Amino acid sequence: MKKLVIFDLDGTLLNTIADLAQSTNYALKECGFPEHEEEEYKYFVGNGIYKLFERALPESEKSEENIANVRKHFLIHYGVHNMDHSCPYPGIMNLLENLHKKGLKLAVASNKYQAATERLIKHYFSEIPFVAVFGQREGVKAKPDPTIVEDILAIFPVDKKDVLYVGDTGIDMQTALNAGITAAGVTWGFRQRAELEQYSPAYIVNQAEEILELIS
Ligand SMILES: O=C(O)COP(=O)(O)O
């Protein structure tokens, strides 16, 4: 029986793509680089903001200096606009409340930088007592490295067979594989079902309610 459910944030709990796209486009424009369509950002996001900027910059402009410059403008804009359009996916609030009522412990494991991860979780899910909320932290390897899962398990120690990891990208499926825990891929997020299938997760679900069914 599962005791702990670890959720990815962007593309799994929250649809953050519009705010991420708009802040990155703002930063690119400020630095004199071309912008991108929102759809493209679904493939730029997933490995943290360093990779996001590297991917968003033109092929010949992916220098450390340009990434640092885009980052500077992004952080100013996203700091103010991270909740303009972001919102929980349908059924997510209910799912979290029901899992909590059933006595399951909940945690967040995101590649979004720590400060923004905490801010968004506090704003959208203030009622949910997560046992751990981890984003990308200075000096800690990002997903798909399993450190973030190990860090959650250090706070709430349970047998790995009692943990379910829920995420929307191949990076998430790989994270669960690397950590040796059960994965559930969700199809409402940023990536296609085929990407999830490459990692043979135990489950692939199309609606938040399905997570509750497969837990009990
Ligand atoms: O910000 C990112 O790159 C991805 O964040 P996530 O791990 O919550 O999907």
Ligand as a Chemical Component Dictionary entry (heavy atoms), coordinates in Angstrom:
data_LIG
# 
_chem_comp.id                   LIG 
_chem_comp.type                 NON-POLYMER 
_chem_comp.pdbx_formal_charge   0 
_chem_comp.three_letter_code    LIG 
# 
loop_
_chem_comp_atom.comp_id 
_chem_comp_atom.atom_id 
_chem_comp_atom.alt_atom_id 
_chem_comp_atom.type_symbol 
_chem_comp_atom.charge 
_chem_comp_atom.model_Cartn_x 
_chem_comp_atom.model_Cartn_y 
_chem_comp_atom.model_Cartn_z 
_chem_comp_atom.pdbx_ordinal 
LIG O1 O1 O 0 11.065 24.295 -14.131 1 
LIG C1 C1 C 0 11.346 23.249 -14.763 2 
LIG O2 O2 O 0 12.222 23.159 -15.626 3 
LIG C2 C2 C 0 10.563 22.010 -14.521 4 
LIG O3 O3 O 0 9.868  22.005 -13.335 5 
LIG P1 P1 P 0 9.163  20.618 -12.904 6 
LIG O4 O4 O 0 10.277 19.692 -12.521 7 
LIG O5 O5 O 0 8.256  21.018 -11.761 8 
LIG O6 O6 O 0 8.388  20.128 -14.106 9 
# 
loop_
_chem_comp_bond.comp_id 
_chem_comp_bond.atom_id_1 
_chem_comp_bond.atom_id_2 
_chem_comp_bond.value_order 
_chem_comp_bond.pdbx_ordinal 
LIG O1 C1 DOUB 1 
LIG C1 O2 SING 2 
LIG C1 C2 SING 3 
LIG C2 O3 SING 4 
LIG O3 P1 SING 5 
LIG P1 O4 DOUB 6 
LIG P1 O5 SING 7 
LIG P1 O6 SING 8 
# 
